[in-house]
């Protein structure tokens, strides 16, 4: 059984940042990632522009240069790949952690590769930096599982001259609607709120509202989705049912952490907020030696922690591990 001092689960920006912080303290952690580095960013829409400026996305004191002040998705992918390569972090990609068990002498981390090979690692410390992007919020309506209904938006081109419904009122919904309209789709946005949330990036709102005013995008507020069929979306508004003809549906309803994965490891979470129990000064969970890093620490409120503040969790964790070994 391979023996590791520190295992990091997740090679997103915050997992990489934790690895770099530990390297800086003389450790050589193993990062295990079920896809490849920064896979969540890879899943961003192809045209995505970050909310944060490039300097606030930097990790490990490695400069991030971008053409514009706020970088685009492809620039971030290049940057984080270069960071991983330059720092020579040990990353096992396409290897999924199945479970983590705490024993008297540390942790046992069981994994499986994309080829089905199982591995077991022994580790003194475990850092969980798995993010939340793999677990979309399910609406729980009939027809949500149909093949033309998606919880991720990547590219607008396939929907040229198609009737497309976007469900949601946050950044991902507005971004998708703008891209789809630009690609020639007939776009309707359904949102349960009375207005778009304040979390929407302010620089995209003028374009969105302009398209709504000119009837290029149809915007329906206070829409309560009831069911989805292969050809229609049924929703209520103020007690009246409406039928919307559609060919594709993007349910941009947000994402949440995998609570079952945390609970399996023994990490407690708040039932209302989904926030895991951890020490804010060290990021150590209620399980000694098991740490939380990145947006996972925010629970269900993904707007609380971003790359720009989650990247500093690694420093707290590294300092805690150093202190624990004195």
TORZABA-664297 format. One record per residue (C-alpha): z, x, y. Coordinates in pm, 1 decimal. Example, Ala and Ser with C-alpha at 12.3 -4.5 7.8 and 13.67 -1.06 7.14 Angstrom:
REM residues 2
@c3:780.0 c1:1230.0 c2:-450.0
@c3:714.0 c1:1367.0 c2:-106.0
***
This chain:
REM residues 326
@c3:0.0 c1:0.0 c2:0.0
@c3:-107.6 c1:154.4 c2:333.1
@c3:188.8 c1:219.5 c2:562.2
@c3:145.1 c1:161.3 c2:933.0
@c3:399.8 c1:201.8 c2:1207.5
@c3:246.2 c1:-71.7 c2:1422.9
@c3:-9.8 c1:-342.0 c2:1343.4
@c3:-174.0 c1:-542.4 c2:1621.7
@c3:-336.2 c1:-871.9 c2:1525.1
@c3:-630.4 c1:-942.3 c2:1754.0
@c3:-873.8 c1:-712.1 c2:1936.6
@c3:-914.6 c1:-916.9 c2:2251.2
@c3:-853.0 c1:-756.3 c2:2591.4
@c3:-474.6 c1:-798.9 c2:2561.7
@c3:-466.1 c1:-666.0 c2:2206.0
@c3:-670.0 c1:-364.0 c2:2314.1
@c3:-442.3 c1:-317.2 c2:2616.6
@c3:-138.6 c1:-316.7 c2:2387.5
@c3:-306.8 c1:-55.3 c2:2169.3
@c3:-377.4 c1:165.8 c2:2470.1
@c3:-20.5 c1:131.5 c2:2599.2
@c3:111.5 c1:237.9 c2:2258.0
@c3:-132.8 c1:528.3 c2:2244.0
@c3:6.2 c1:639.2 c2:2578.5
@c3:351.9 c1:654.9 c2:2416.7
@c3:227.7 c1:866.1 c2:2125.3
@c3:171.4 c1:589.3 c2:1869.1
@c3:-145.7 c1:523.3 c2:1671.7
@c3:-149.5 c1:146.9 c2:1605.2
@c3:-389.5 c1:-29.8 c2:1372.4
@c3:-568.7 c1:-328.8 c2:1526.7
@c3:-689.0 c1:-594.2 c2:1283.3
@c3:-952.0 c1:-837.8 c2:1412.2
@c3:-1110.0 c1:-1121.4 c2:1214.4
@c3:-1441.6 c1:-1091.4 c2:1404.3
@c3:-1521.1 c1:-799.8 c2:1635.4
@c3:-1373.5 c1:-670.1 c2:1960.3
@c3:-1325.8 c1:-931.2 c2:2237.2
@c3:-1483.7 c1:-1202.4 c2:2022.7
@c3:-1351.1 c1:-1475.6 c2:2252.9
@c3:-1553.3 c1:-1329.9 c2:2541.6
@c3:-1858.9 c1:-1317.2 c2:2317.4
@c3:-1818.3 c1:-1695.5 c2:2275.1
@c3:-1824.1 c1:-1751.1 c2:2650.9
@c3:-2142.7 c1:-1912.7 c2:2785.6
@c3:-2418.5 c1:-1653.5 c2:2825.5
@c3:-2425.1 c1:-1698.6 c2:3203.8
@c3:-2042.6 c1:-1690.6 c2:3247.4
@c3:-1895.9 c1:-1530.2 c2:3558.4
@c3:-1526.7 c1:-1437.0 c2:3544.1
@c3:-1268.2 c1:-1591.0 c2:3774.2
@c3:-1109.1 c1:-1245.8 c2:3814.3
@c3:-1258.3 c1:-942.6 c2:3985.5
@c3:-1349.3 c1:-648.8 c2:3763.5
@c3:-1052.8 c1:-435.4 c2:3872.4
@c3:-814.1 c1:-704.4 c2:3745.6
@c3:-978.4 c1:-695.6 c2:3402.8
@c3:-931.5 c1:-320.5 c2:3359.5
@c3:-714.1 c1:-191.5 c2:3076.9
@c3:-581.2 c1:153.9 c2:2997.3
@c3:-656.4 c1:281.0 c2:3351.2
@c3:-1025.8 c1:291.6 c2:3257.6
@c3:-1236.8 c1:175.6 c2:3556.5
@c3:-1451.2 c1:-136.3 c2:3517.1
@c3:-1757.4 c1:-121.4 c2:3740.7
@c3:-1968.2 c1:-433.3 c2:3783.8
@c3:-2269.1 c1:-526.4 c2:3996.3
@c3:-2084.1 c1:-806.9 c2:4172.5
@c3:-1714.5 c1:-825.6 c2:4254.0
@c3:-1664.5 c1:-1081.0 c2:3978.0
@c3:-1831.5 c1:-953.7 c2:3659.7
@c3:-2041.7 c1:-1151.5 c2:3418.6
@c3:-1985.5 c1:-1199.3 c2:3046.4
@c3:-2229.4 c1:-929.1 c2:2931.6
@c3:-2071.2 c1:-671.8 c2:3165.5
@c3:-1727.1 c1:-744.2 c2:3018.7
@c3:-1859.9 c1:-706.7 c2:2664.9
@c3:-2004.5 c1:-366.5 c2:2752.2
@c3:-1683.5 c1:-257.1 c2:2926.6
@c3:-1445.1 c1:-347.3 c2:2644.3
@c3:-1673.6 c1:-192.4 c2:2381.6
@c3:-1676.8 c1:128.4 c2:2583.6
@c3:-1297.2 c1:120.5 c2:2617.7
@c3:-1255.6 c1:82.4 c2:2241.6
@c3:-1500.6 c1:366.5 c2:2177.0
@c3:-1365.7 c1:608.2 c2:2439.0
@c3:-1002.8 c1:556.0 c2:2342.1
@c3:-1078.6 c1:582.7 c2:1967.8
@c3:-849.6 c1:292.7 c2:1890.5
@c3:-833.1 c1:219.6 c2:1518.3
@c3:-987.3 c1:-124.1 c2:1476.2
@c3:-1048.5 c1:-300.4 c2:1145.6
@c3:-1303.1 c1:-565.0 c2:1243.2
@c3:-1411.3 c1:-859.9 c2:1028.2
@c3:-1075.0 c1:-852.1 c2:854.6
@c3:-862.0 c1:-1165.6 c2:881.4
@c3:-483.0 c1:-1167.6 c2:864.1
@c3:-378.6 c1:-1433.4 c2:612.9
@c3:-2.1 c1:-1403.4 c2:648.8
@c3:279.3 c1:-1185.8 c2:776.4
@c3:608.6 c1:-1164.1 c2:589.1
@c3:927.4 c1:-1000.5 c2:714.0
@c3:1122.4 c1:-791.9 c2:459.6
@c3:1433.9 c1:-580.7 c2:491.6
@c3:1222.0 c1:-268.3 c2:544.2
@c3:963.6 c1:-415.8 c2:782.9
@c3:662.5 c1:-642.9 c2:755.1
@c3:397.2 c1:-708.5 c2:493.7
@c3:61.9 c1:-798.4 c2:646.7
@c3:-185.0 c1:-955.1 c2:405.5
@c3:-552.9 c1:-957.8 c2:502.9
@c3:-895.3 c1:-1041.8 c2:363.6
@c3:-1228.2 c1:-885.9 c2:467.1
@c3:-1556.0 c1:-1071.3 c2:516.1
@c3:-1649.2 c1:-954.9 c2:164.3
@c3:-1342.2 c1:-1119.9 c2:15.8
@c3:-1143.1 c1:-802.2 c2:-44.8
@c3:-771.1 c1:-845.5 c2:5.5
@c3:-546.2 c1:-578.9 c2:154.1
@c3:-174.2 c1:-548.4 c2:210.8
@c3:-22.6 c1:-332.5 c2:484.4
@c3:335.2 c1:-230.7 c2:535.7
@c3:432.4 c1:-205.3 c2:901.7
@c3:749.6 c1:-152.6 c2:1098.5
@c3:625.6 c1:-358.2 c2:1393.9
@c3:370.4 c1:-637.9 c2:1438.3
@c3:211.5 c1:-751.3 c2:1765.5
@c3:38.6 c1:-1088.7 c2:1767.4
@c3:-240.0 c1:-1105.4 c2:2027.3
@c3:-461.0 c1:-1372.7 c2:1874.1
@c3:-529.5 c1:-1578.6 c2:2186.5
@c3:-619.9 c1:-1945.5 c2:2158.0
@c3:-1000.0 c1:-1975.8 c2:2181.3
@c3:-1042.5 c1:-2041.4 c2:1808.4
@c3:-846.8 c1:-2368.2 c2:1820.2
@c3:-1014.7 c1:-2636.7 c2:2035.3
@c3:-818.6 c1:-2941.3 c2:2143.4
@c3:-936.1 c1:-3228.9 c2:1928.2
@c3:-974.0 c1:-3568.5 c2:2093.3
@c3:-905.5 c1:-3749.9 c2:1768.5
@c3:-1182.5 c1:-4005.9 c2:1815.2
@c3:-1421.6 c1:-4141.2 c2:1555.5
@c3:-1740.9 c1:-3935.9 c2:1534.9
@c3:-1597.5 c1:-3616.9 c2:1683.9
@c3:-1691.1 c1:-3432.8 c2:1364.1
@c3:-2061.1 c1:-3526.9 c2:1386.2
@c3:-2307.9 c1:-3233.2 c2:1389.9
@c3:-2432.7 c1:-3302.6 c2:1743.4
@c3:-2079.4 c1:-3277.6 c2:1888.5
@c3:-1965.7 c1:-2929.8 c2:1998.2
@c3:-1641.1 c1:-2782.8 c2:2135.5
@c3:-1813.1 c1:-2463.7 c2:2253.0
@c3:-2101.7 c1:-2417.0 c2:2494.2
@c3:-2312.5 c1:-2101.6 c2:2471.2
@c3:-2664.9 c1:-2158.5 c2:2599.7
@c3:-2844.7 c1:-2442.1 c2:2780.7
@c3:-3206.4 c1:-2385.4 c2:2677.3
@c3:-3202.7 c1:-2591.9 c2:2353.0
@c3:-3115.6 c1:-2904.2 c2:2553.2
@c3:-3419.6 c1:-2908.3 c2:2783.8
@c3:-3517.0 c1:-3271.4 c2:2856.6
@c3:-3237.0 c1:-3402.9 c2:2631.1
@c3:-2965.0 c1:-3653.5 c2:2710.8
@c3:-2641.7 c1:-3454.7 c2:2705.2
@c3:-2284.6 c1:-3576.2 c2:2754.7
@c3:-2017.1 c1:-3332.0 c2:2870.7
@c3:-1656.8 c1:-3442.3 c2:2819.8
@c3:-1393.1 c1:-3276.6 c2:3039.5
@c3:-1314.0 c1:-3186.7 c2:3399.0
@c3:-1216.0 c1:-2819.9 c2:3399.7
@c3:-1405.6 c1:-2492.7 c2:3430.9
@c3:-1576.9 c1:-2505.6 c2:3093.2
@c3:-1703.2 c1:-2860.1 c2:3150.3
@c3:-1832.3 c1:-2792.6 c2:3502.1
@c3:-1992.7 c1:-2462.9 c2:3397.0
@c3:-2167.7 c1:-2634.2 c2:3105.5
@c3:-2288.5 c1:-2922.4 c2:3321.9
@c3:-2436.0 c1:-2686.8 c2:3581.8
@c3:-2615.0 c1:-2476.1 c2:3321.7
@c3:-2748.7 c1:-2779.0 c2:3137.6
@c3:-2882.3 c1:-2940.5 c2:3456.0
@c3:-3051.7 c1:-2615.3 c2:3554.7
@c3:-3221.2 c1:-2602.8 c2:3211.8
@c3:-3362.9 c1:-2951.1 c2:3260.0
@c3:-3115.1 c1:-3161.8 c2:3061.2
@c3:-3016.7 c1:-3514.1 c2:3164.2
@c3:-2642.3 c1:-3461.0 c2:3211.8
@c3:-2353.5 c1:-3707.0 c2:3224.5
@c3:-1995.6 c1:-3581.8 c2:3265.2
@c3:-1710.9 c1:-3802.7 c2:3141.9
@c3:-1359.8 c1:-3713.2 c2:3254.5
@c3:-1036.2 c1:-3902.7 c2:3205.6
@c3:-890.6 c1:-3786.9 c2:3538.3
@c3:-947.8 c1:-3939.1 c2:3879.9
@c3:-1084.8 c1:-3609.1 c2:4015.7
@c3:-1164.1 c1:-3260.0 c2:3893.9
@c3:-866.3 c1:-3029.9 c2:3846.6
@c3:-764.4 c1:-2764.6 c2:4099.0
@c3:-817.9 c1:-2503.6 c2:3828.7
@c3:-1196.5 c1:-2529.4 c2:3862.6
@c3:-1346.3 c1:-2217.2 c2:4019.4
@c3:-1391.7 c1:-2302.7 c2:4388.6
@c3:-1725.9 c1:-2127.8 c2:4427.1
@c3:-1898.9 c1:-2353.8 c2:4172.6
@c3:-1772.0 c1:-2685.3 c2:4308.1
@c3:-2015.8 c1:-2717.0 c2:4605.0
@c3:-2315.8 c1:-2689.1 c2:4371.4
@c3:-2163.5 c1:-2936.8 c2:4127.6
@c3:-2076.4 c1:-3196.2 c2:4390.3
@c3:-2419.2 c1:-3155.3 c2:4550.6
@c3:-2590.5 c1:-3229.1 c2:4219.4
@c3:-2368.6 c1:-3534.2 c2:4169.7
@c3:-2449.7 c1:-3666.8 c2:4517.7
@c3:-2823.5 c1:-3625.8 c2:4451.6
@c3:-2793.3 c1:-3797.0 c2:4111.7
@c3:-2895.0 c1:-3481.4 c2:3928.2
@c3:-2566.7 c1:-3505.7 c2:3734.8
@c3:-2393.5 c1:-3834.6 c2:3659.5
@c3:-2015.4 c1:-3803.9 c2:3702.6
@c3:-1782.8 c1:-4068.2 c2:3555.2
@c3:-1409.6 c1:-4044.3 c2:3627.9
@c3:-1129.0 c1:-4228.7 c2:3447.3
@c3:-1338.3 c1:-4238.1 c2:3130.9
@c3:-1139.3 c1:-4285.6 c2:2811.3
@c3:-1351.6 c1:-4180.1 c2:2511.8
@c3:-1328.6 c1:-4431.0 c2:2224.8
@c3:-1585.3 c1:-4322.0 c2:1967.6
@c3:-1904.3 c1:-4125.3 c2:1918.3
@c3:-2204.8 c1:-4223.2 c2:1705.5
@c3:-2527.9 c1:-4028.8 c2:1640.5
@c3:-2689.2 c1:-4195.8 c2:1944.5
@c3:-2409.6 c1:-4313.4 c2:2173.9
@c3:-2074.9 c1:-4233.5 c2:2333.2
@c3:-1846.6 c1:-4532.9 c2:2380.7
@c3:-1581.9 c1:-4512.4 c2:2652.7
@c3:-1348.8 c1:-4738.2 c2:2848.2
@c3:-1301.0 c1:-4735.9 c2:3222.8
@c3:-1039.5 c1:-4959.2 c2:3381.3
@c3:-1031.9 c1:-5184.7 c2:3077.6
@c3:-1407.9 c1:-5227.0 c2:3041.8
@c3:-1610.0 c1:-5066.7 c2:2760.8
@c3:-1928.4 c1:-4874.8 c2:2837.6
@c3:-2202.9 c1:-4740.5 c2:2612.5
@c3:-2378.4 c1:-4415.4 c2:2699.6
@c3:-2694.6 c1:-4311.5 c2:2518.7
@c3:-2676.5 c1:-3943.9 c2:2425.6
@c3:-2839.5 c1:-3686.0 c2:2199.4
@c3:-2580.8 c1:-3407.8 c2:2223.9
@c3:-2212.7 c1:-3401.0 c2:2318.4
@c3:-2008.7 c1:-3106.9 c2:2449.3
@c3:-1638.3 c1:-3189.3 c2:2423.8
@c3:-1502.2 c1:-2924.7 c2:2660.8
@c3:-1142.1 c1:-3036.8 c2:2615.2
@c3:-972.2 c1:-2697.7 c2:2613.3
@c3:-803.6 c1:-2488.3 c2:2347.1
@c3:-455.0 c1:-2417.8 c2:2213.1
@c3:-274.1 c1:-2146.8 c2:2015.1
@c3:-260.7 c1:-2165.7 c2:1636.0
@c3:96.1 c1:-2288.4 c2:1601.9
@c3:77.0 c1:-2295.5 c2:1222.7
@c3:3.1 c1:-1921.9 c2:1214.0
@c3:304.6 c1:-1849.3 c2:1435.8
@c3:532.1 c1:-2079.2 c2:1237.7
@c3:424.7 c1:-1918.7 c2:910.1
@c3:552.7 c1:-1587.7 c2:1047.5
@c3:883.6 c1:-1748.5 c2:1145.1
@c3:815.5 c1:-1756.2 c2:1519.6
@c3:968.7 c1:-2061.0 c2:1683.1
@c3:773.4 c1:-2258.1 c2:1943.5
@c3:872.3 c1:-2523.1 c2:2194.4
@c3:758.9 c1:-2860.6 c2:2061.6
@c3:643.6 c1:-2983.9 c2:2403.5
@c3:486.1 c1:-2675.7 c2:2561.3
@c3:379.2 c1:-2487.5 c2:2248.4
@c3:529.0 c1:-2177.6 c2:2407.4
@c3:661.0 c1:-1929.7 c2:2148.7
@c3:1015.4 c1:-1800.0 c2:2174.4
@c3:1014.2 c1:-1445.0 c2:2313.1
@c3:1202.3 c1:-1213.2 c2:2546.9
@c3:1007.2 c1:-1194.5 c2:2873.3
@c3:1130.1 c1:-839.2 c2:2935.7
@c3:1010.1 c1:-702.6 c2:2602.0
@c3:772.9 c1:-971.1 c2:2460.6
@c3:971.2 c1:-957.8 c2:2134.4
@c3:983.6 c1:-1293.6 c2:1954.5
@c3:1280.5 c1:-1445.9 c2:1775.7
@c3:1176.6 c1:-1227.8 c2:1479.2
@c3:1294.9 c1:-872.4 c2:1539.7
@c3:1004.7 c1:-629.5 c2:1549.1
@c3:742.9 c1:-902.1 c2:1598.4
@c3:594.0 c1:-921.2 c2:1947.9
@c3:370.6 c1:-1167.1 c2:2135.7
@c3:94.9 c1:-1045.3 c2:2370.7
@c3:-161.5 c1:-1212.9 c2:2592.5
@c3:-238.5 c1:-1580.0 c2:2650.9
@c3:-62.2 c1:-1673.6 c2:2327.3
@c3:263.8 c1:-1635.6 c2:2521.5
@c3:167.2 c1:-1927.9 c2:2748.2
@c3:163.9 c1:-2184.4 c2:2470.1
@c3:-51.5 c1:-2486.4 c2:2552.5
@c3:-81.3 c1:-2395.7 c2:2922.0
@c3:-373.9 c1:-2156.3 c2:2904.8
@c3:-389.3 c1:-2143.3 c2:3287.2
@c3:-56.9 c1:-1957.0 c2:3300.9
@c3:-168.3 c1:-1628.6 c2:3147.0
@c3:-507.6 c1:-1461.8 c2:3182.9
@c3:-642.4 c1:-1117.0 c2:3104.0
@c3:-530.6 c1:-1001.3 c2:3448.1
@c3:-159.9 c1:-1057.8 c2:3374.5
@c3:-160.7 c1:-1058.5 c2:2993.1
@c3:-295.4 c1:-700.8 c2:2994.1
@c3:48.6 c1:-579.4 c2:3109.9
@c3:231.8 c1:-717.0 c2:2806.9
@c3:137.8 c1:-407.8 c2:2609.2
@c3:335.0 c1:-184.1 c2:2843.6
@c3:648.5 c1:-395.1 c2:2796.3
@c3:602.0 c1:-389.4 c2:2418.7
@c3:543.8 c1:-13.4 c2:2407.3
@c3:856.8 c1:51.7 c2:2612.2
@c3:1057.4 c1:-175.8 c2:2383.3
@c3:936.2 c1:2.0 c2:2068.9
@c3:1011.5 c1:342.4 c2:2220.7
@c3:1363.6 c1:226.7 c2:2307.7
@c3:1410.2 c1:81.9 c2:1957.7
@c3:1330.7 c1:421.4 c2:1805.0
@c3:1572.4 c1:624.0 c2:2018.0
***
